[in-house]
Amino acid sequence: MADQISSAVAANIYKSVQQGAGAGIESQGSDKGVFSDLVQKAATESIQTMREGEKASADAIVGKANLTDVVDAITNAELTLQTVIAVRDKMLDAYQEILRMPI
């Protein structure tokens, strides 16, 4: 099941990139700023997902939340955290590879 979730997340990211790149080209006439906007949007959405997971956990502790909603929110937050960590690791690997390039 984890492979299906990862595939769905990857497909959504790919779709967002394609839509974002098309919008950036039409509105700006170039690719400048499209990647940074995508990263900013992803970071903002990740933070929001993590906050929703924390809020659901707090609501569960005081007995105000449905258990299914809590599990969904925490699962989404965990998946988001794993994705952010994977992206960070890939970025660090790319940076280290650039540093190893001969001048």
C-alpha positions in Angstrom: 0.0 0.0 0.0 2.9 2.4 0.7 4.0 2.0 -2.9 0.6 3.1 -4.1 0.6 6.1 -1.9 4.1 7.1 -3.1 3.1 6.7 -6.7 0.0 8.9 -6.1 2.1 11.5 -4.4 4.6 11.4 -7.3 1.9 11.7 -9.8 0.4 14.7 -8.1 3.8 16.4 -7.8 4.4 15.8 -11.5 1.0 17.2 -12.4 1.6 20.3 -10.2 5.0 20.9 -11.9 3.5 20.6 -15.3 0.7 23.0 -14.5 2.9 25.4 -12.7 5.5 25.5 -15.5 2.7 26.1 -18.1 1.3 28.9 -16.0 4.7 30.5 -15.4 5.5 30.5 -19.1 2.2 32.1 -20.1 2.2 34.7 -17.5 5.9 35.7 -17.3 7.2 34.8 -20.8 10.0 32.8 -19.2 10.7 30.1 -16.6 12.1 32.6 -14.1 10.5 32.1 -10.7 8.5 29.0 -11.5 10.7 26.6 -9.6 11.0 28.9 -6.5 7.2 29.4 -6.5 6.7 25.6 -6.7 9.1 25.1 -3.8 7.4 27.8 -1.7 4.0 26.4 -2.4 5.1 22.8 -1.4 6.7 24.1 1.8 3.6 26.0 2.7 1.4 23.0 2.1 3.7 20.7 4.0 3.6 23.1 7.0 -0.2 23.2 6.9 -0.4 19.4 6.7 1.8 19.1 9.8 -0.2 21.6 11.7 -3.5 19.8 10.8 -1.9 16.6 12.2 -0.9 18.3 15.4 -4.3 19.8 15.8 -6.0 16.5 15.2 -3.7 14.9 17.9 -4.6 17.6 20.4 -8.3 17.2 19.7 -8.0 13.5 20.2 -6.4 14.0 23.5 -9.2 16.1 24.8 -11.8 13.8 23.2 -13.1 16.2 20.6 -12.1 14.3 17.4 -13.2 11.3 15.5 -10.6 8.5 15.6 -10.8 8.0 11.8 -10.1 11.7 11.2 -7.2 11.7 13.6 -5.6 8.6 11.9 -6.0 10.3 8.5 -4.5 13.5 9.6 -1.5 11.8 11.3 -1.0 9.5 8.3 -1.0 12.6 6.0 1.5 14.4 8.3 3.8 11.4 8.5 3.7 11.0 4.7 4.4 14.7 4.2 7.4 14.5 6.7 8.8 11.5 4.8 8.5 13.3 1.5 10.2 16.4 2.8 13.0 14.3 4.2 13.4 12.5 0.9 13.5 15.8 -1.0 16.1 17.2 1.4 18.3 14.2 1.1 18.2 14.4 -2.7 19.0 18.1 -2.7 22.0 17.4 -0.4 23.2 14.6 -2.6 22.9 16.9 -5.7 24.8 19.6 -3.8 27.6 17.2 -2.8 27.8 16.0 -6.4 28.2 19.5 -7.7 31.0 20.1 -5.1 32.8 17.0 -6.5 32.8 18.4 -10.0 36.2 19.5 -11.3 36.6 23.1 -12.1 
